[in-house]
Amino acid sequence: MINRDRWNFKIKEIVVGDQTNVDIDTDGDDIVNRLDLDSDGDGCPDAIEAATPTVLKSSDVINKDDTNAIVTTEIVNAIIDTTADPVGDNGLSNNIKTALDNGNTFIASNYTTYALDNNKNGCGVPIITQIYRNGIDRSIEISNSAPDKIIVPHALNINLFKDGNTAEIESSIGHNSEVSEDVKVITVNSSENDIITISRSGMAGSNIPWDTRTDVVNGLNDKSAYVRKDQITAPSAAYTSDEWVVFKTLEDEIDIENFQHPHDPLFSEISLDLDKNTTKGVHNFGPTKRTSDDWENGKPDRSRTVIINENYTHTHSDNTLSADKLEIKGNNILSVENQLLLVTNEVNIEAGAEIRLIGTSQLIQTHEDTSKVTGNGNIYIDRNSDIESVYRYNYMSSPVTTNAAKTTYTVASAFKDGTTSLNANGTVGENYCQRLEFYR
């Protein structure tokens, strides 16, 4: 457009060709999309939302906050790692070029669908949450630990590396649809020495499936189930055994080399209860809490952190109460009646809280470390010590005290009057467990 004022000409605007291809700034952060690492400004890098099948690394990403101010944040997996995947003369990293040459058009379609739409955040987190291996039934469970976000199509590749050989995959299973809060169970015909990964790429004939791994499981027993602990929400590129609970077969239990504890988790505990993480296709992240007369976030099992937020009585009909970690909060009381309370690791009893082991109940911890009982609460247990002769006695082991700061232990500090049996109601020290008088 030309503005004319007598003999003075001013060029106000030049329009050349089709205007549909001009640079666009979708999120209004003053960076055009082709230069923007997060084009829609949803906090999820375009590299993730496009399911870029190569090695990624962290980078500073510029966006606008709620006040419309420009902010810079370091975000993981924001750009291609050109050291691990060098860029060729055509400006593409080698693995991206190979992917495009193989007809993988999903990069462009994913970019349009997810990277340019801030109503769809594509930073879902795929994580392996269970491995099931029993005869011909060999499967893995994949969960999304960020269910408010989407795992975009083609971002989830399940790769199998035979006999620990990470130079090349034996097979790959890609997932070409969205995954939100769903749990997926996928059959993977693996053997004892194999490695299973979640990777960004499943490209055969290269090391990129291993280099793009985000989660790894290896060192598996051939007949066991592995359930990931509910506190683990982030995948790991290096297998960490402490993140898992191994449910062994009876054959493992009678093998002296693998034998650890008579109450180790058993394969038979893998259940069909849709409220337990030990069921294939079910995984609840975070602890389960006892509140409002129900379990919030699934039922307890050996992989769960269990929090007691109210007075709760676990009866004989409920079977064993199991947990990986157990916490009794506030002034609440956990009563266990004629049943086993089985905890793998920590027991924390806050000040004012109690565990009451009633009747034949027992508390057993199966860890191999030093003491993992914390807090200033109390544990009470009924025990009859009937003996046939006044010249015989009962030997009491495992020193206990009423004060965790004490380093000496006495009978008087721990023993209470057991004339009235312990129960779930009433007050300790008034209705039962009254103070004993000791005379010297």
N, C-alpha and C positions, 0 to 999 in steps of 0.2 A: 504494500500500500504506500502511495506517495502523496504527501501533503504539499500542495502548491500554493505559494503566497507570492503572486507576481512572478519575479524572476528567481525567487529562492525556492529550492526544492529540498525537502527533508525526507529521507527514507525511514519510515516508521516501522515497517514490517516486511519481511520477505517470506513468502510461502512457496515452498518447493515440494512438489509431489505429494504423495499420500501422507497424511498426518497421523495415521494410526500407529506408526512405528517410532514415534518420538520417545525419548527417555521418559519413563514413568517413575514416580516416587510414591509407592503404594502406602507406606506408613507415615509419610510426611515428616521424615527426619532429616530432610535436605540432602539425602544420599539416594541417587537414582538406583533402581532395582539391580541393574547389572553390576553395580559396585557395592551394593548393600549386602552384608553377611546375614541379615535378618530382614528380608524385604517387607514382611507384614507386621514386624514389630511385636510379635507375640512372645519373644524371649527364647524361641527355638530356632537355632541356626538353619539357614536354607540347606546346608550340606546334609543335615539330618532329615529334613522334611522332603528332600529330593531322593532320599535313600542312596546317597553317593556310595558306590561299592569300592571304597578304598580306605587307606589309613588316614585318619583325621587327627587334628591336634587343637589345642586351645588357642584362642585369639581374643583380642579386645573387640567387642561388638558395640556399636553406637545405636541407641534407641531413644525415644522420648518417654519420660515417666508420666504419672497421672497429672502432674502440674504443667505438662507440655515443655518441661525443661529437658535439654539434651544430657543424657547420662552415658557413660562408658563402663561396660562391665566385661570382665574376662569370663568367657563361656567355653566350656570344654567342647571338643569335637566341632569347632566352628569352621575350620578350614582344612584343606588337604595338606597332609604332611609331605611336602615335595622332596624331603630327604629320603623318606621311605618309598615314595612313589614319584620319581623324577618327571619333570615336564619336558615334552619333546618340542620339536621345531614348530609344530602346529598349535602350540599353546595349551594342549591337553596333557594331563598326566597319563602315563603309559596305560594304567589299568582302566581309566575312563575311556580312552580311545579304544582299547580292546573290547570293553563292554559295549560301546556304541557300534563297533564293527560287527559284533555278534548279534546285532539287532535288538539290544536292550533299550527300548524307547521309554522305559518307565521313568528314567531320570527326568526327562522333559515333562511327562504327564504328571508325575508327582510334584514337580516344582509348581506347575500351574494350579494343581488341586490343593496343595497344602502350604507351600511357601508364600503364596500370595493371598491366603485366606486366614485372617487372625481368629476366626471362629473355630478353626481346627488346628490345635497344637499337636505337632507330630513328634514330640519328645517323650513318647511312652517308653518305658524301661522294660525290655524283655529279660527275664531271669529264669534260670532253671530252678524249679522248686521241688521236684521229686524225680528220682530214678527208680524204676521198678524192673527187677531182673529175676524172673522165675521161669526156668525152662524156656519155652518158645515165646512166652509173654515178656517182651522186653520193650519198655516204653519210657519216655520222659515226659514230664509235665512242665509246661512253659506258662509263666504268669506275667502279668503286667503290674509292676510295683508302683506305677503312677497312673492309676485307672482314670484320672481326670484328663489324661492325655492319650493320644492315639499312637500305636505302633503302626507306622505307615506301611503300605504294601511294599514288598521286596526288601524291607529292612531286616527281616528275620530269616536267617539261613542257618539250619541245623546241619553242622558238618561232622562227619565221622572220620577220624584218623586211625587207621588200623595199626595195632601193635606199637602205638606211641610214635609213629612216623609222622612228624608235622610238616614234612616237605611237600606232601601232596595228599589231597583228600581221597578217601575211598568212595564216599558218596556224599551228596548234599540234598537236603530237603528245603526248598524255598517256600515262603508263604506270600501269596500274591493278593491278599485282601487285608483290610484294616483289622487291627486287634485293639480292643479297648479294655474293659475290665474282665473279659473272658479268660478262662484258663484252658489251655490247649494241651491235649494228650496226644503225643506223636510217637508212632512205633519206630524205633531205631534198633536195627539188628546188630547190636554191639557185643563184644566179648570182653573178657576180664582185663586185658591189657590195653584196650582201646581208649581213645580220648574223644570226648564229645564237646563241641563248642557251639555257642551262638556267635555268628560272625556277620559282618556287613556284606561279605562276598562269599559266593559258593563256586567261584570260577575254577574249573579243573585245570590241571597242568601248571599250577603256579603256587607260590608261597603266600599269595594274598589272602586265601581263606584263614590261614593261621595268623597272619599279621593283622587282620581286621577283627580278630576275636574280641568279644566283650565279656563272655562268660565261659568258664571251662570246668569240666568235671573229668577227673581221671583217677587212676588207682582204685578202680571199683572191684569189689568182690563179685564173683560170678553168680552167686545166689543170695541176693540181699535186696533190701529196699533202702533208699537214702532219702530222707526228708529234710529240707532246709529249715533251719530255725526261723521262727516268725519275726525275729528282730532283724534279720538280714534282708535289706531292701535294695541293695546295690549289687549288680553283678560284679564278678571279679575275673580279670584276665589270667589270674594264677589260682589254681585250685587250693582252697584252704579247708582242711578237714574239720576244723573247729566250728565251721558254719553249718555242719551237717550232723544229723542223728542217724546212725546206722542201725537198721532193724535186721537182726541176724536170723538165719535159719537155725533149726535145731542141730544141723550138722556142724555149723560154726561153733555152737555152744559146747559141743563135746570134743572139739578140736583143741587140744591143750595149748597150742601155739596162739590160737585166736581167743582163748577163753580169758575174760576179764572179770566179770562179776556175775553171780547167779541171777541178778535182776537186770542184766543188760536188756535193752529193747529187743523184742523178738519179732520175727517176720509175721507171726500170727496176729500181731497188733495192728497190722495194716488192715483197715476196716472198710466197711461200706457205709459208715455213718456220714451223711452229707454235711454234718456240722464239725467234722474233724479234719485237720490237715493231713492225717495219715490216710485219707481216702484219695485215690487217684482222681484228679480233676477238681480237687478242692484245695484252695490255699488262701488263708486269711493272714495278712501282714499285720504285725504289731501284736501286743498282748491281748489275751482274753480276760475280761473282768467279770467278777461276780457282783452284780448289782441289780436291784429291783426284782429279786427272786429269779434271776435268769442269768445265763452266760451271754455276755456281750462280745460279739466278734468270734463266735465259734466255741466249741467245747474243748476242755483240756486234753492234751495228749503229751507224749514224751518230747515233742518238738516245740512246745508252747511255753511262753512266759505267762504265768497265771497270777492274777492280782485279785485279792479278796477285799472288796470295798464295802462289805456288809457282814453281819453275822450269818454264818452259813454252816449247816450241818450236813456232812456227807455220810450217808447211811450205808448199811451193808448191801442193800439192793442196788446201790450205785456202782458197785465194784471198785477197783483200785482208783484212787485219785492220783493222776500222774502229771508231771510237769518237768520241763527243763529247768526253769527257775520259778520260785514261789515267793510272793510278797504278801504280807498281811498288813493292811494299811490302817492308820488311825487307831481307834479303840475297838476295832472289830475282832470277832472271835471265829476262828475256823475250828469246828468240832468234827472229828472223824470217829464214827462209831463202828467198831468191830471190822475194820477195813485197813488196807495198807495205804499209807501216804508215801508215794514213791517219787523222789525228786533227783534228777541227775546232777544238777549243779547247786546254785545258791539258794539259800532260804534266808529271807530278810523279814524280821518281825519288828515292826515299829514300836516305839514306846507306847504302852497302854494296850497293845494288841496281844492276842493269845492264840496258841494252838493247843487244843485239848484232844488228847489221844485216849479215847474212851473204850472200855472193855478190852478186847484183844488187839486194838489198833497199834500199829508201829509206824515210825518214820524211818525210812531208809534213803540214804543218799549214795549214789553209785560212782561219783567222781573219784579220781585217783590223786587229787591234790590234798593240801592241808585243809583245815576247817573252812567251810563256806557257809557258816551260820553267822548272820550279822543282825544288828538292831538291839534295842533295849527292852523288847517284849519278852514274854515268857512262854515256855512249853510245859504242859502238865501231862503226866501219864500215870494211869492207875496200874499198880502191880501188886498182886498177892504173893507173899513170900512165905507160904505155909511150909513148914519143915517138920520132920517126924521126931526130931529130938532137940532138946534145949541145948545140946552140946554141938549142934551143927549150925552153920550160918550161910547166908547168901553173900556172894562176892559181887560188889557193884563196881563196874568199870566206867570209863568215859567221864572224867571229872566235870561237874557242873557247878555253877554258882549263881547267885542272884545278882551279882554285879560283874559286868564284863571286864571292868578295870582290875579286878582282883586276880592275883596270880596264885593264890592258895585256895584250896577247896575244902569245905567241911560238910559233914553230914547235916549239921544243924542248918546250914544255909540253903540246903536243897530239899530235904525231906519234909513232908507235910503229913498231917494226920489223915489216914485213909479210911477211917471208920465209916464215913459216908462216901459212897462211890462217886466218882467224877461224872458229871453229865453236862449236856449242852446248855442247860439253864442255870440260873442262880449266879451267885458271886463267889469267886474263889476267896477263901479266907473267912467267909461268913457261913455259907451253906455246906462247904466241904473244903478240903485242903487247908484246914486250920493249922496254926502254928503248933509245933511240938515243943514240949518242955524237956530239955536235956539236963540231967543231973550228973555231976562229976563226983 
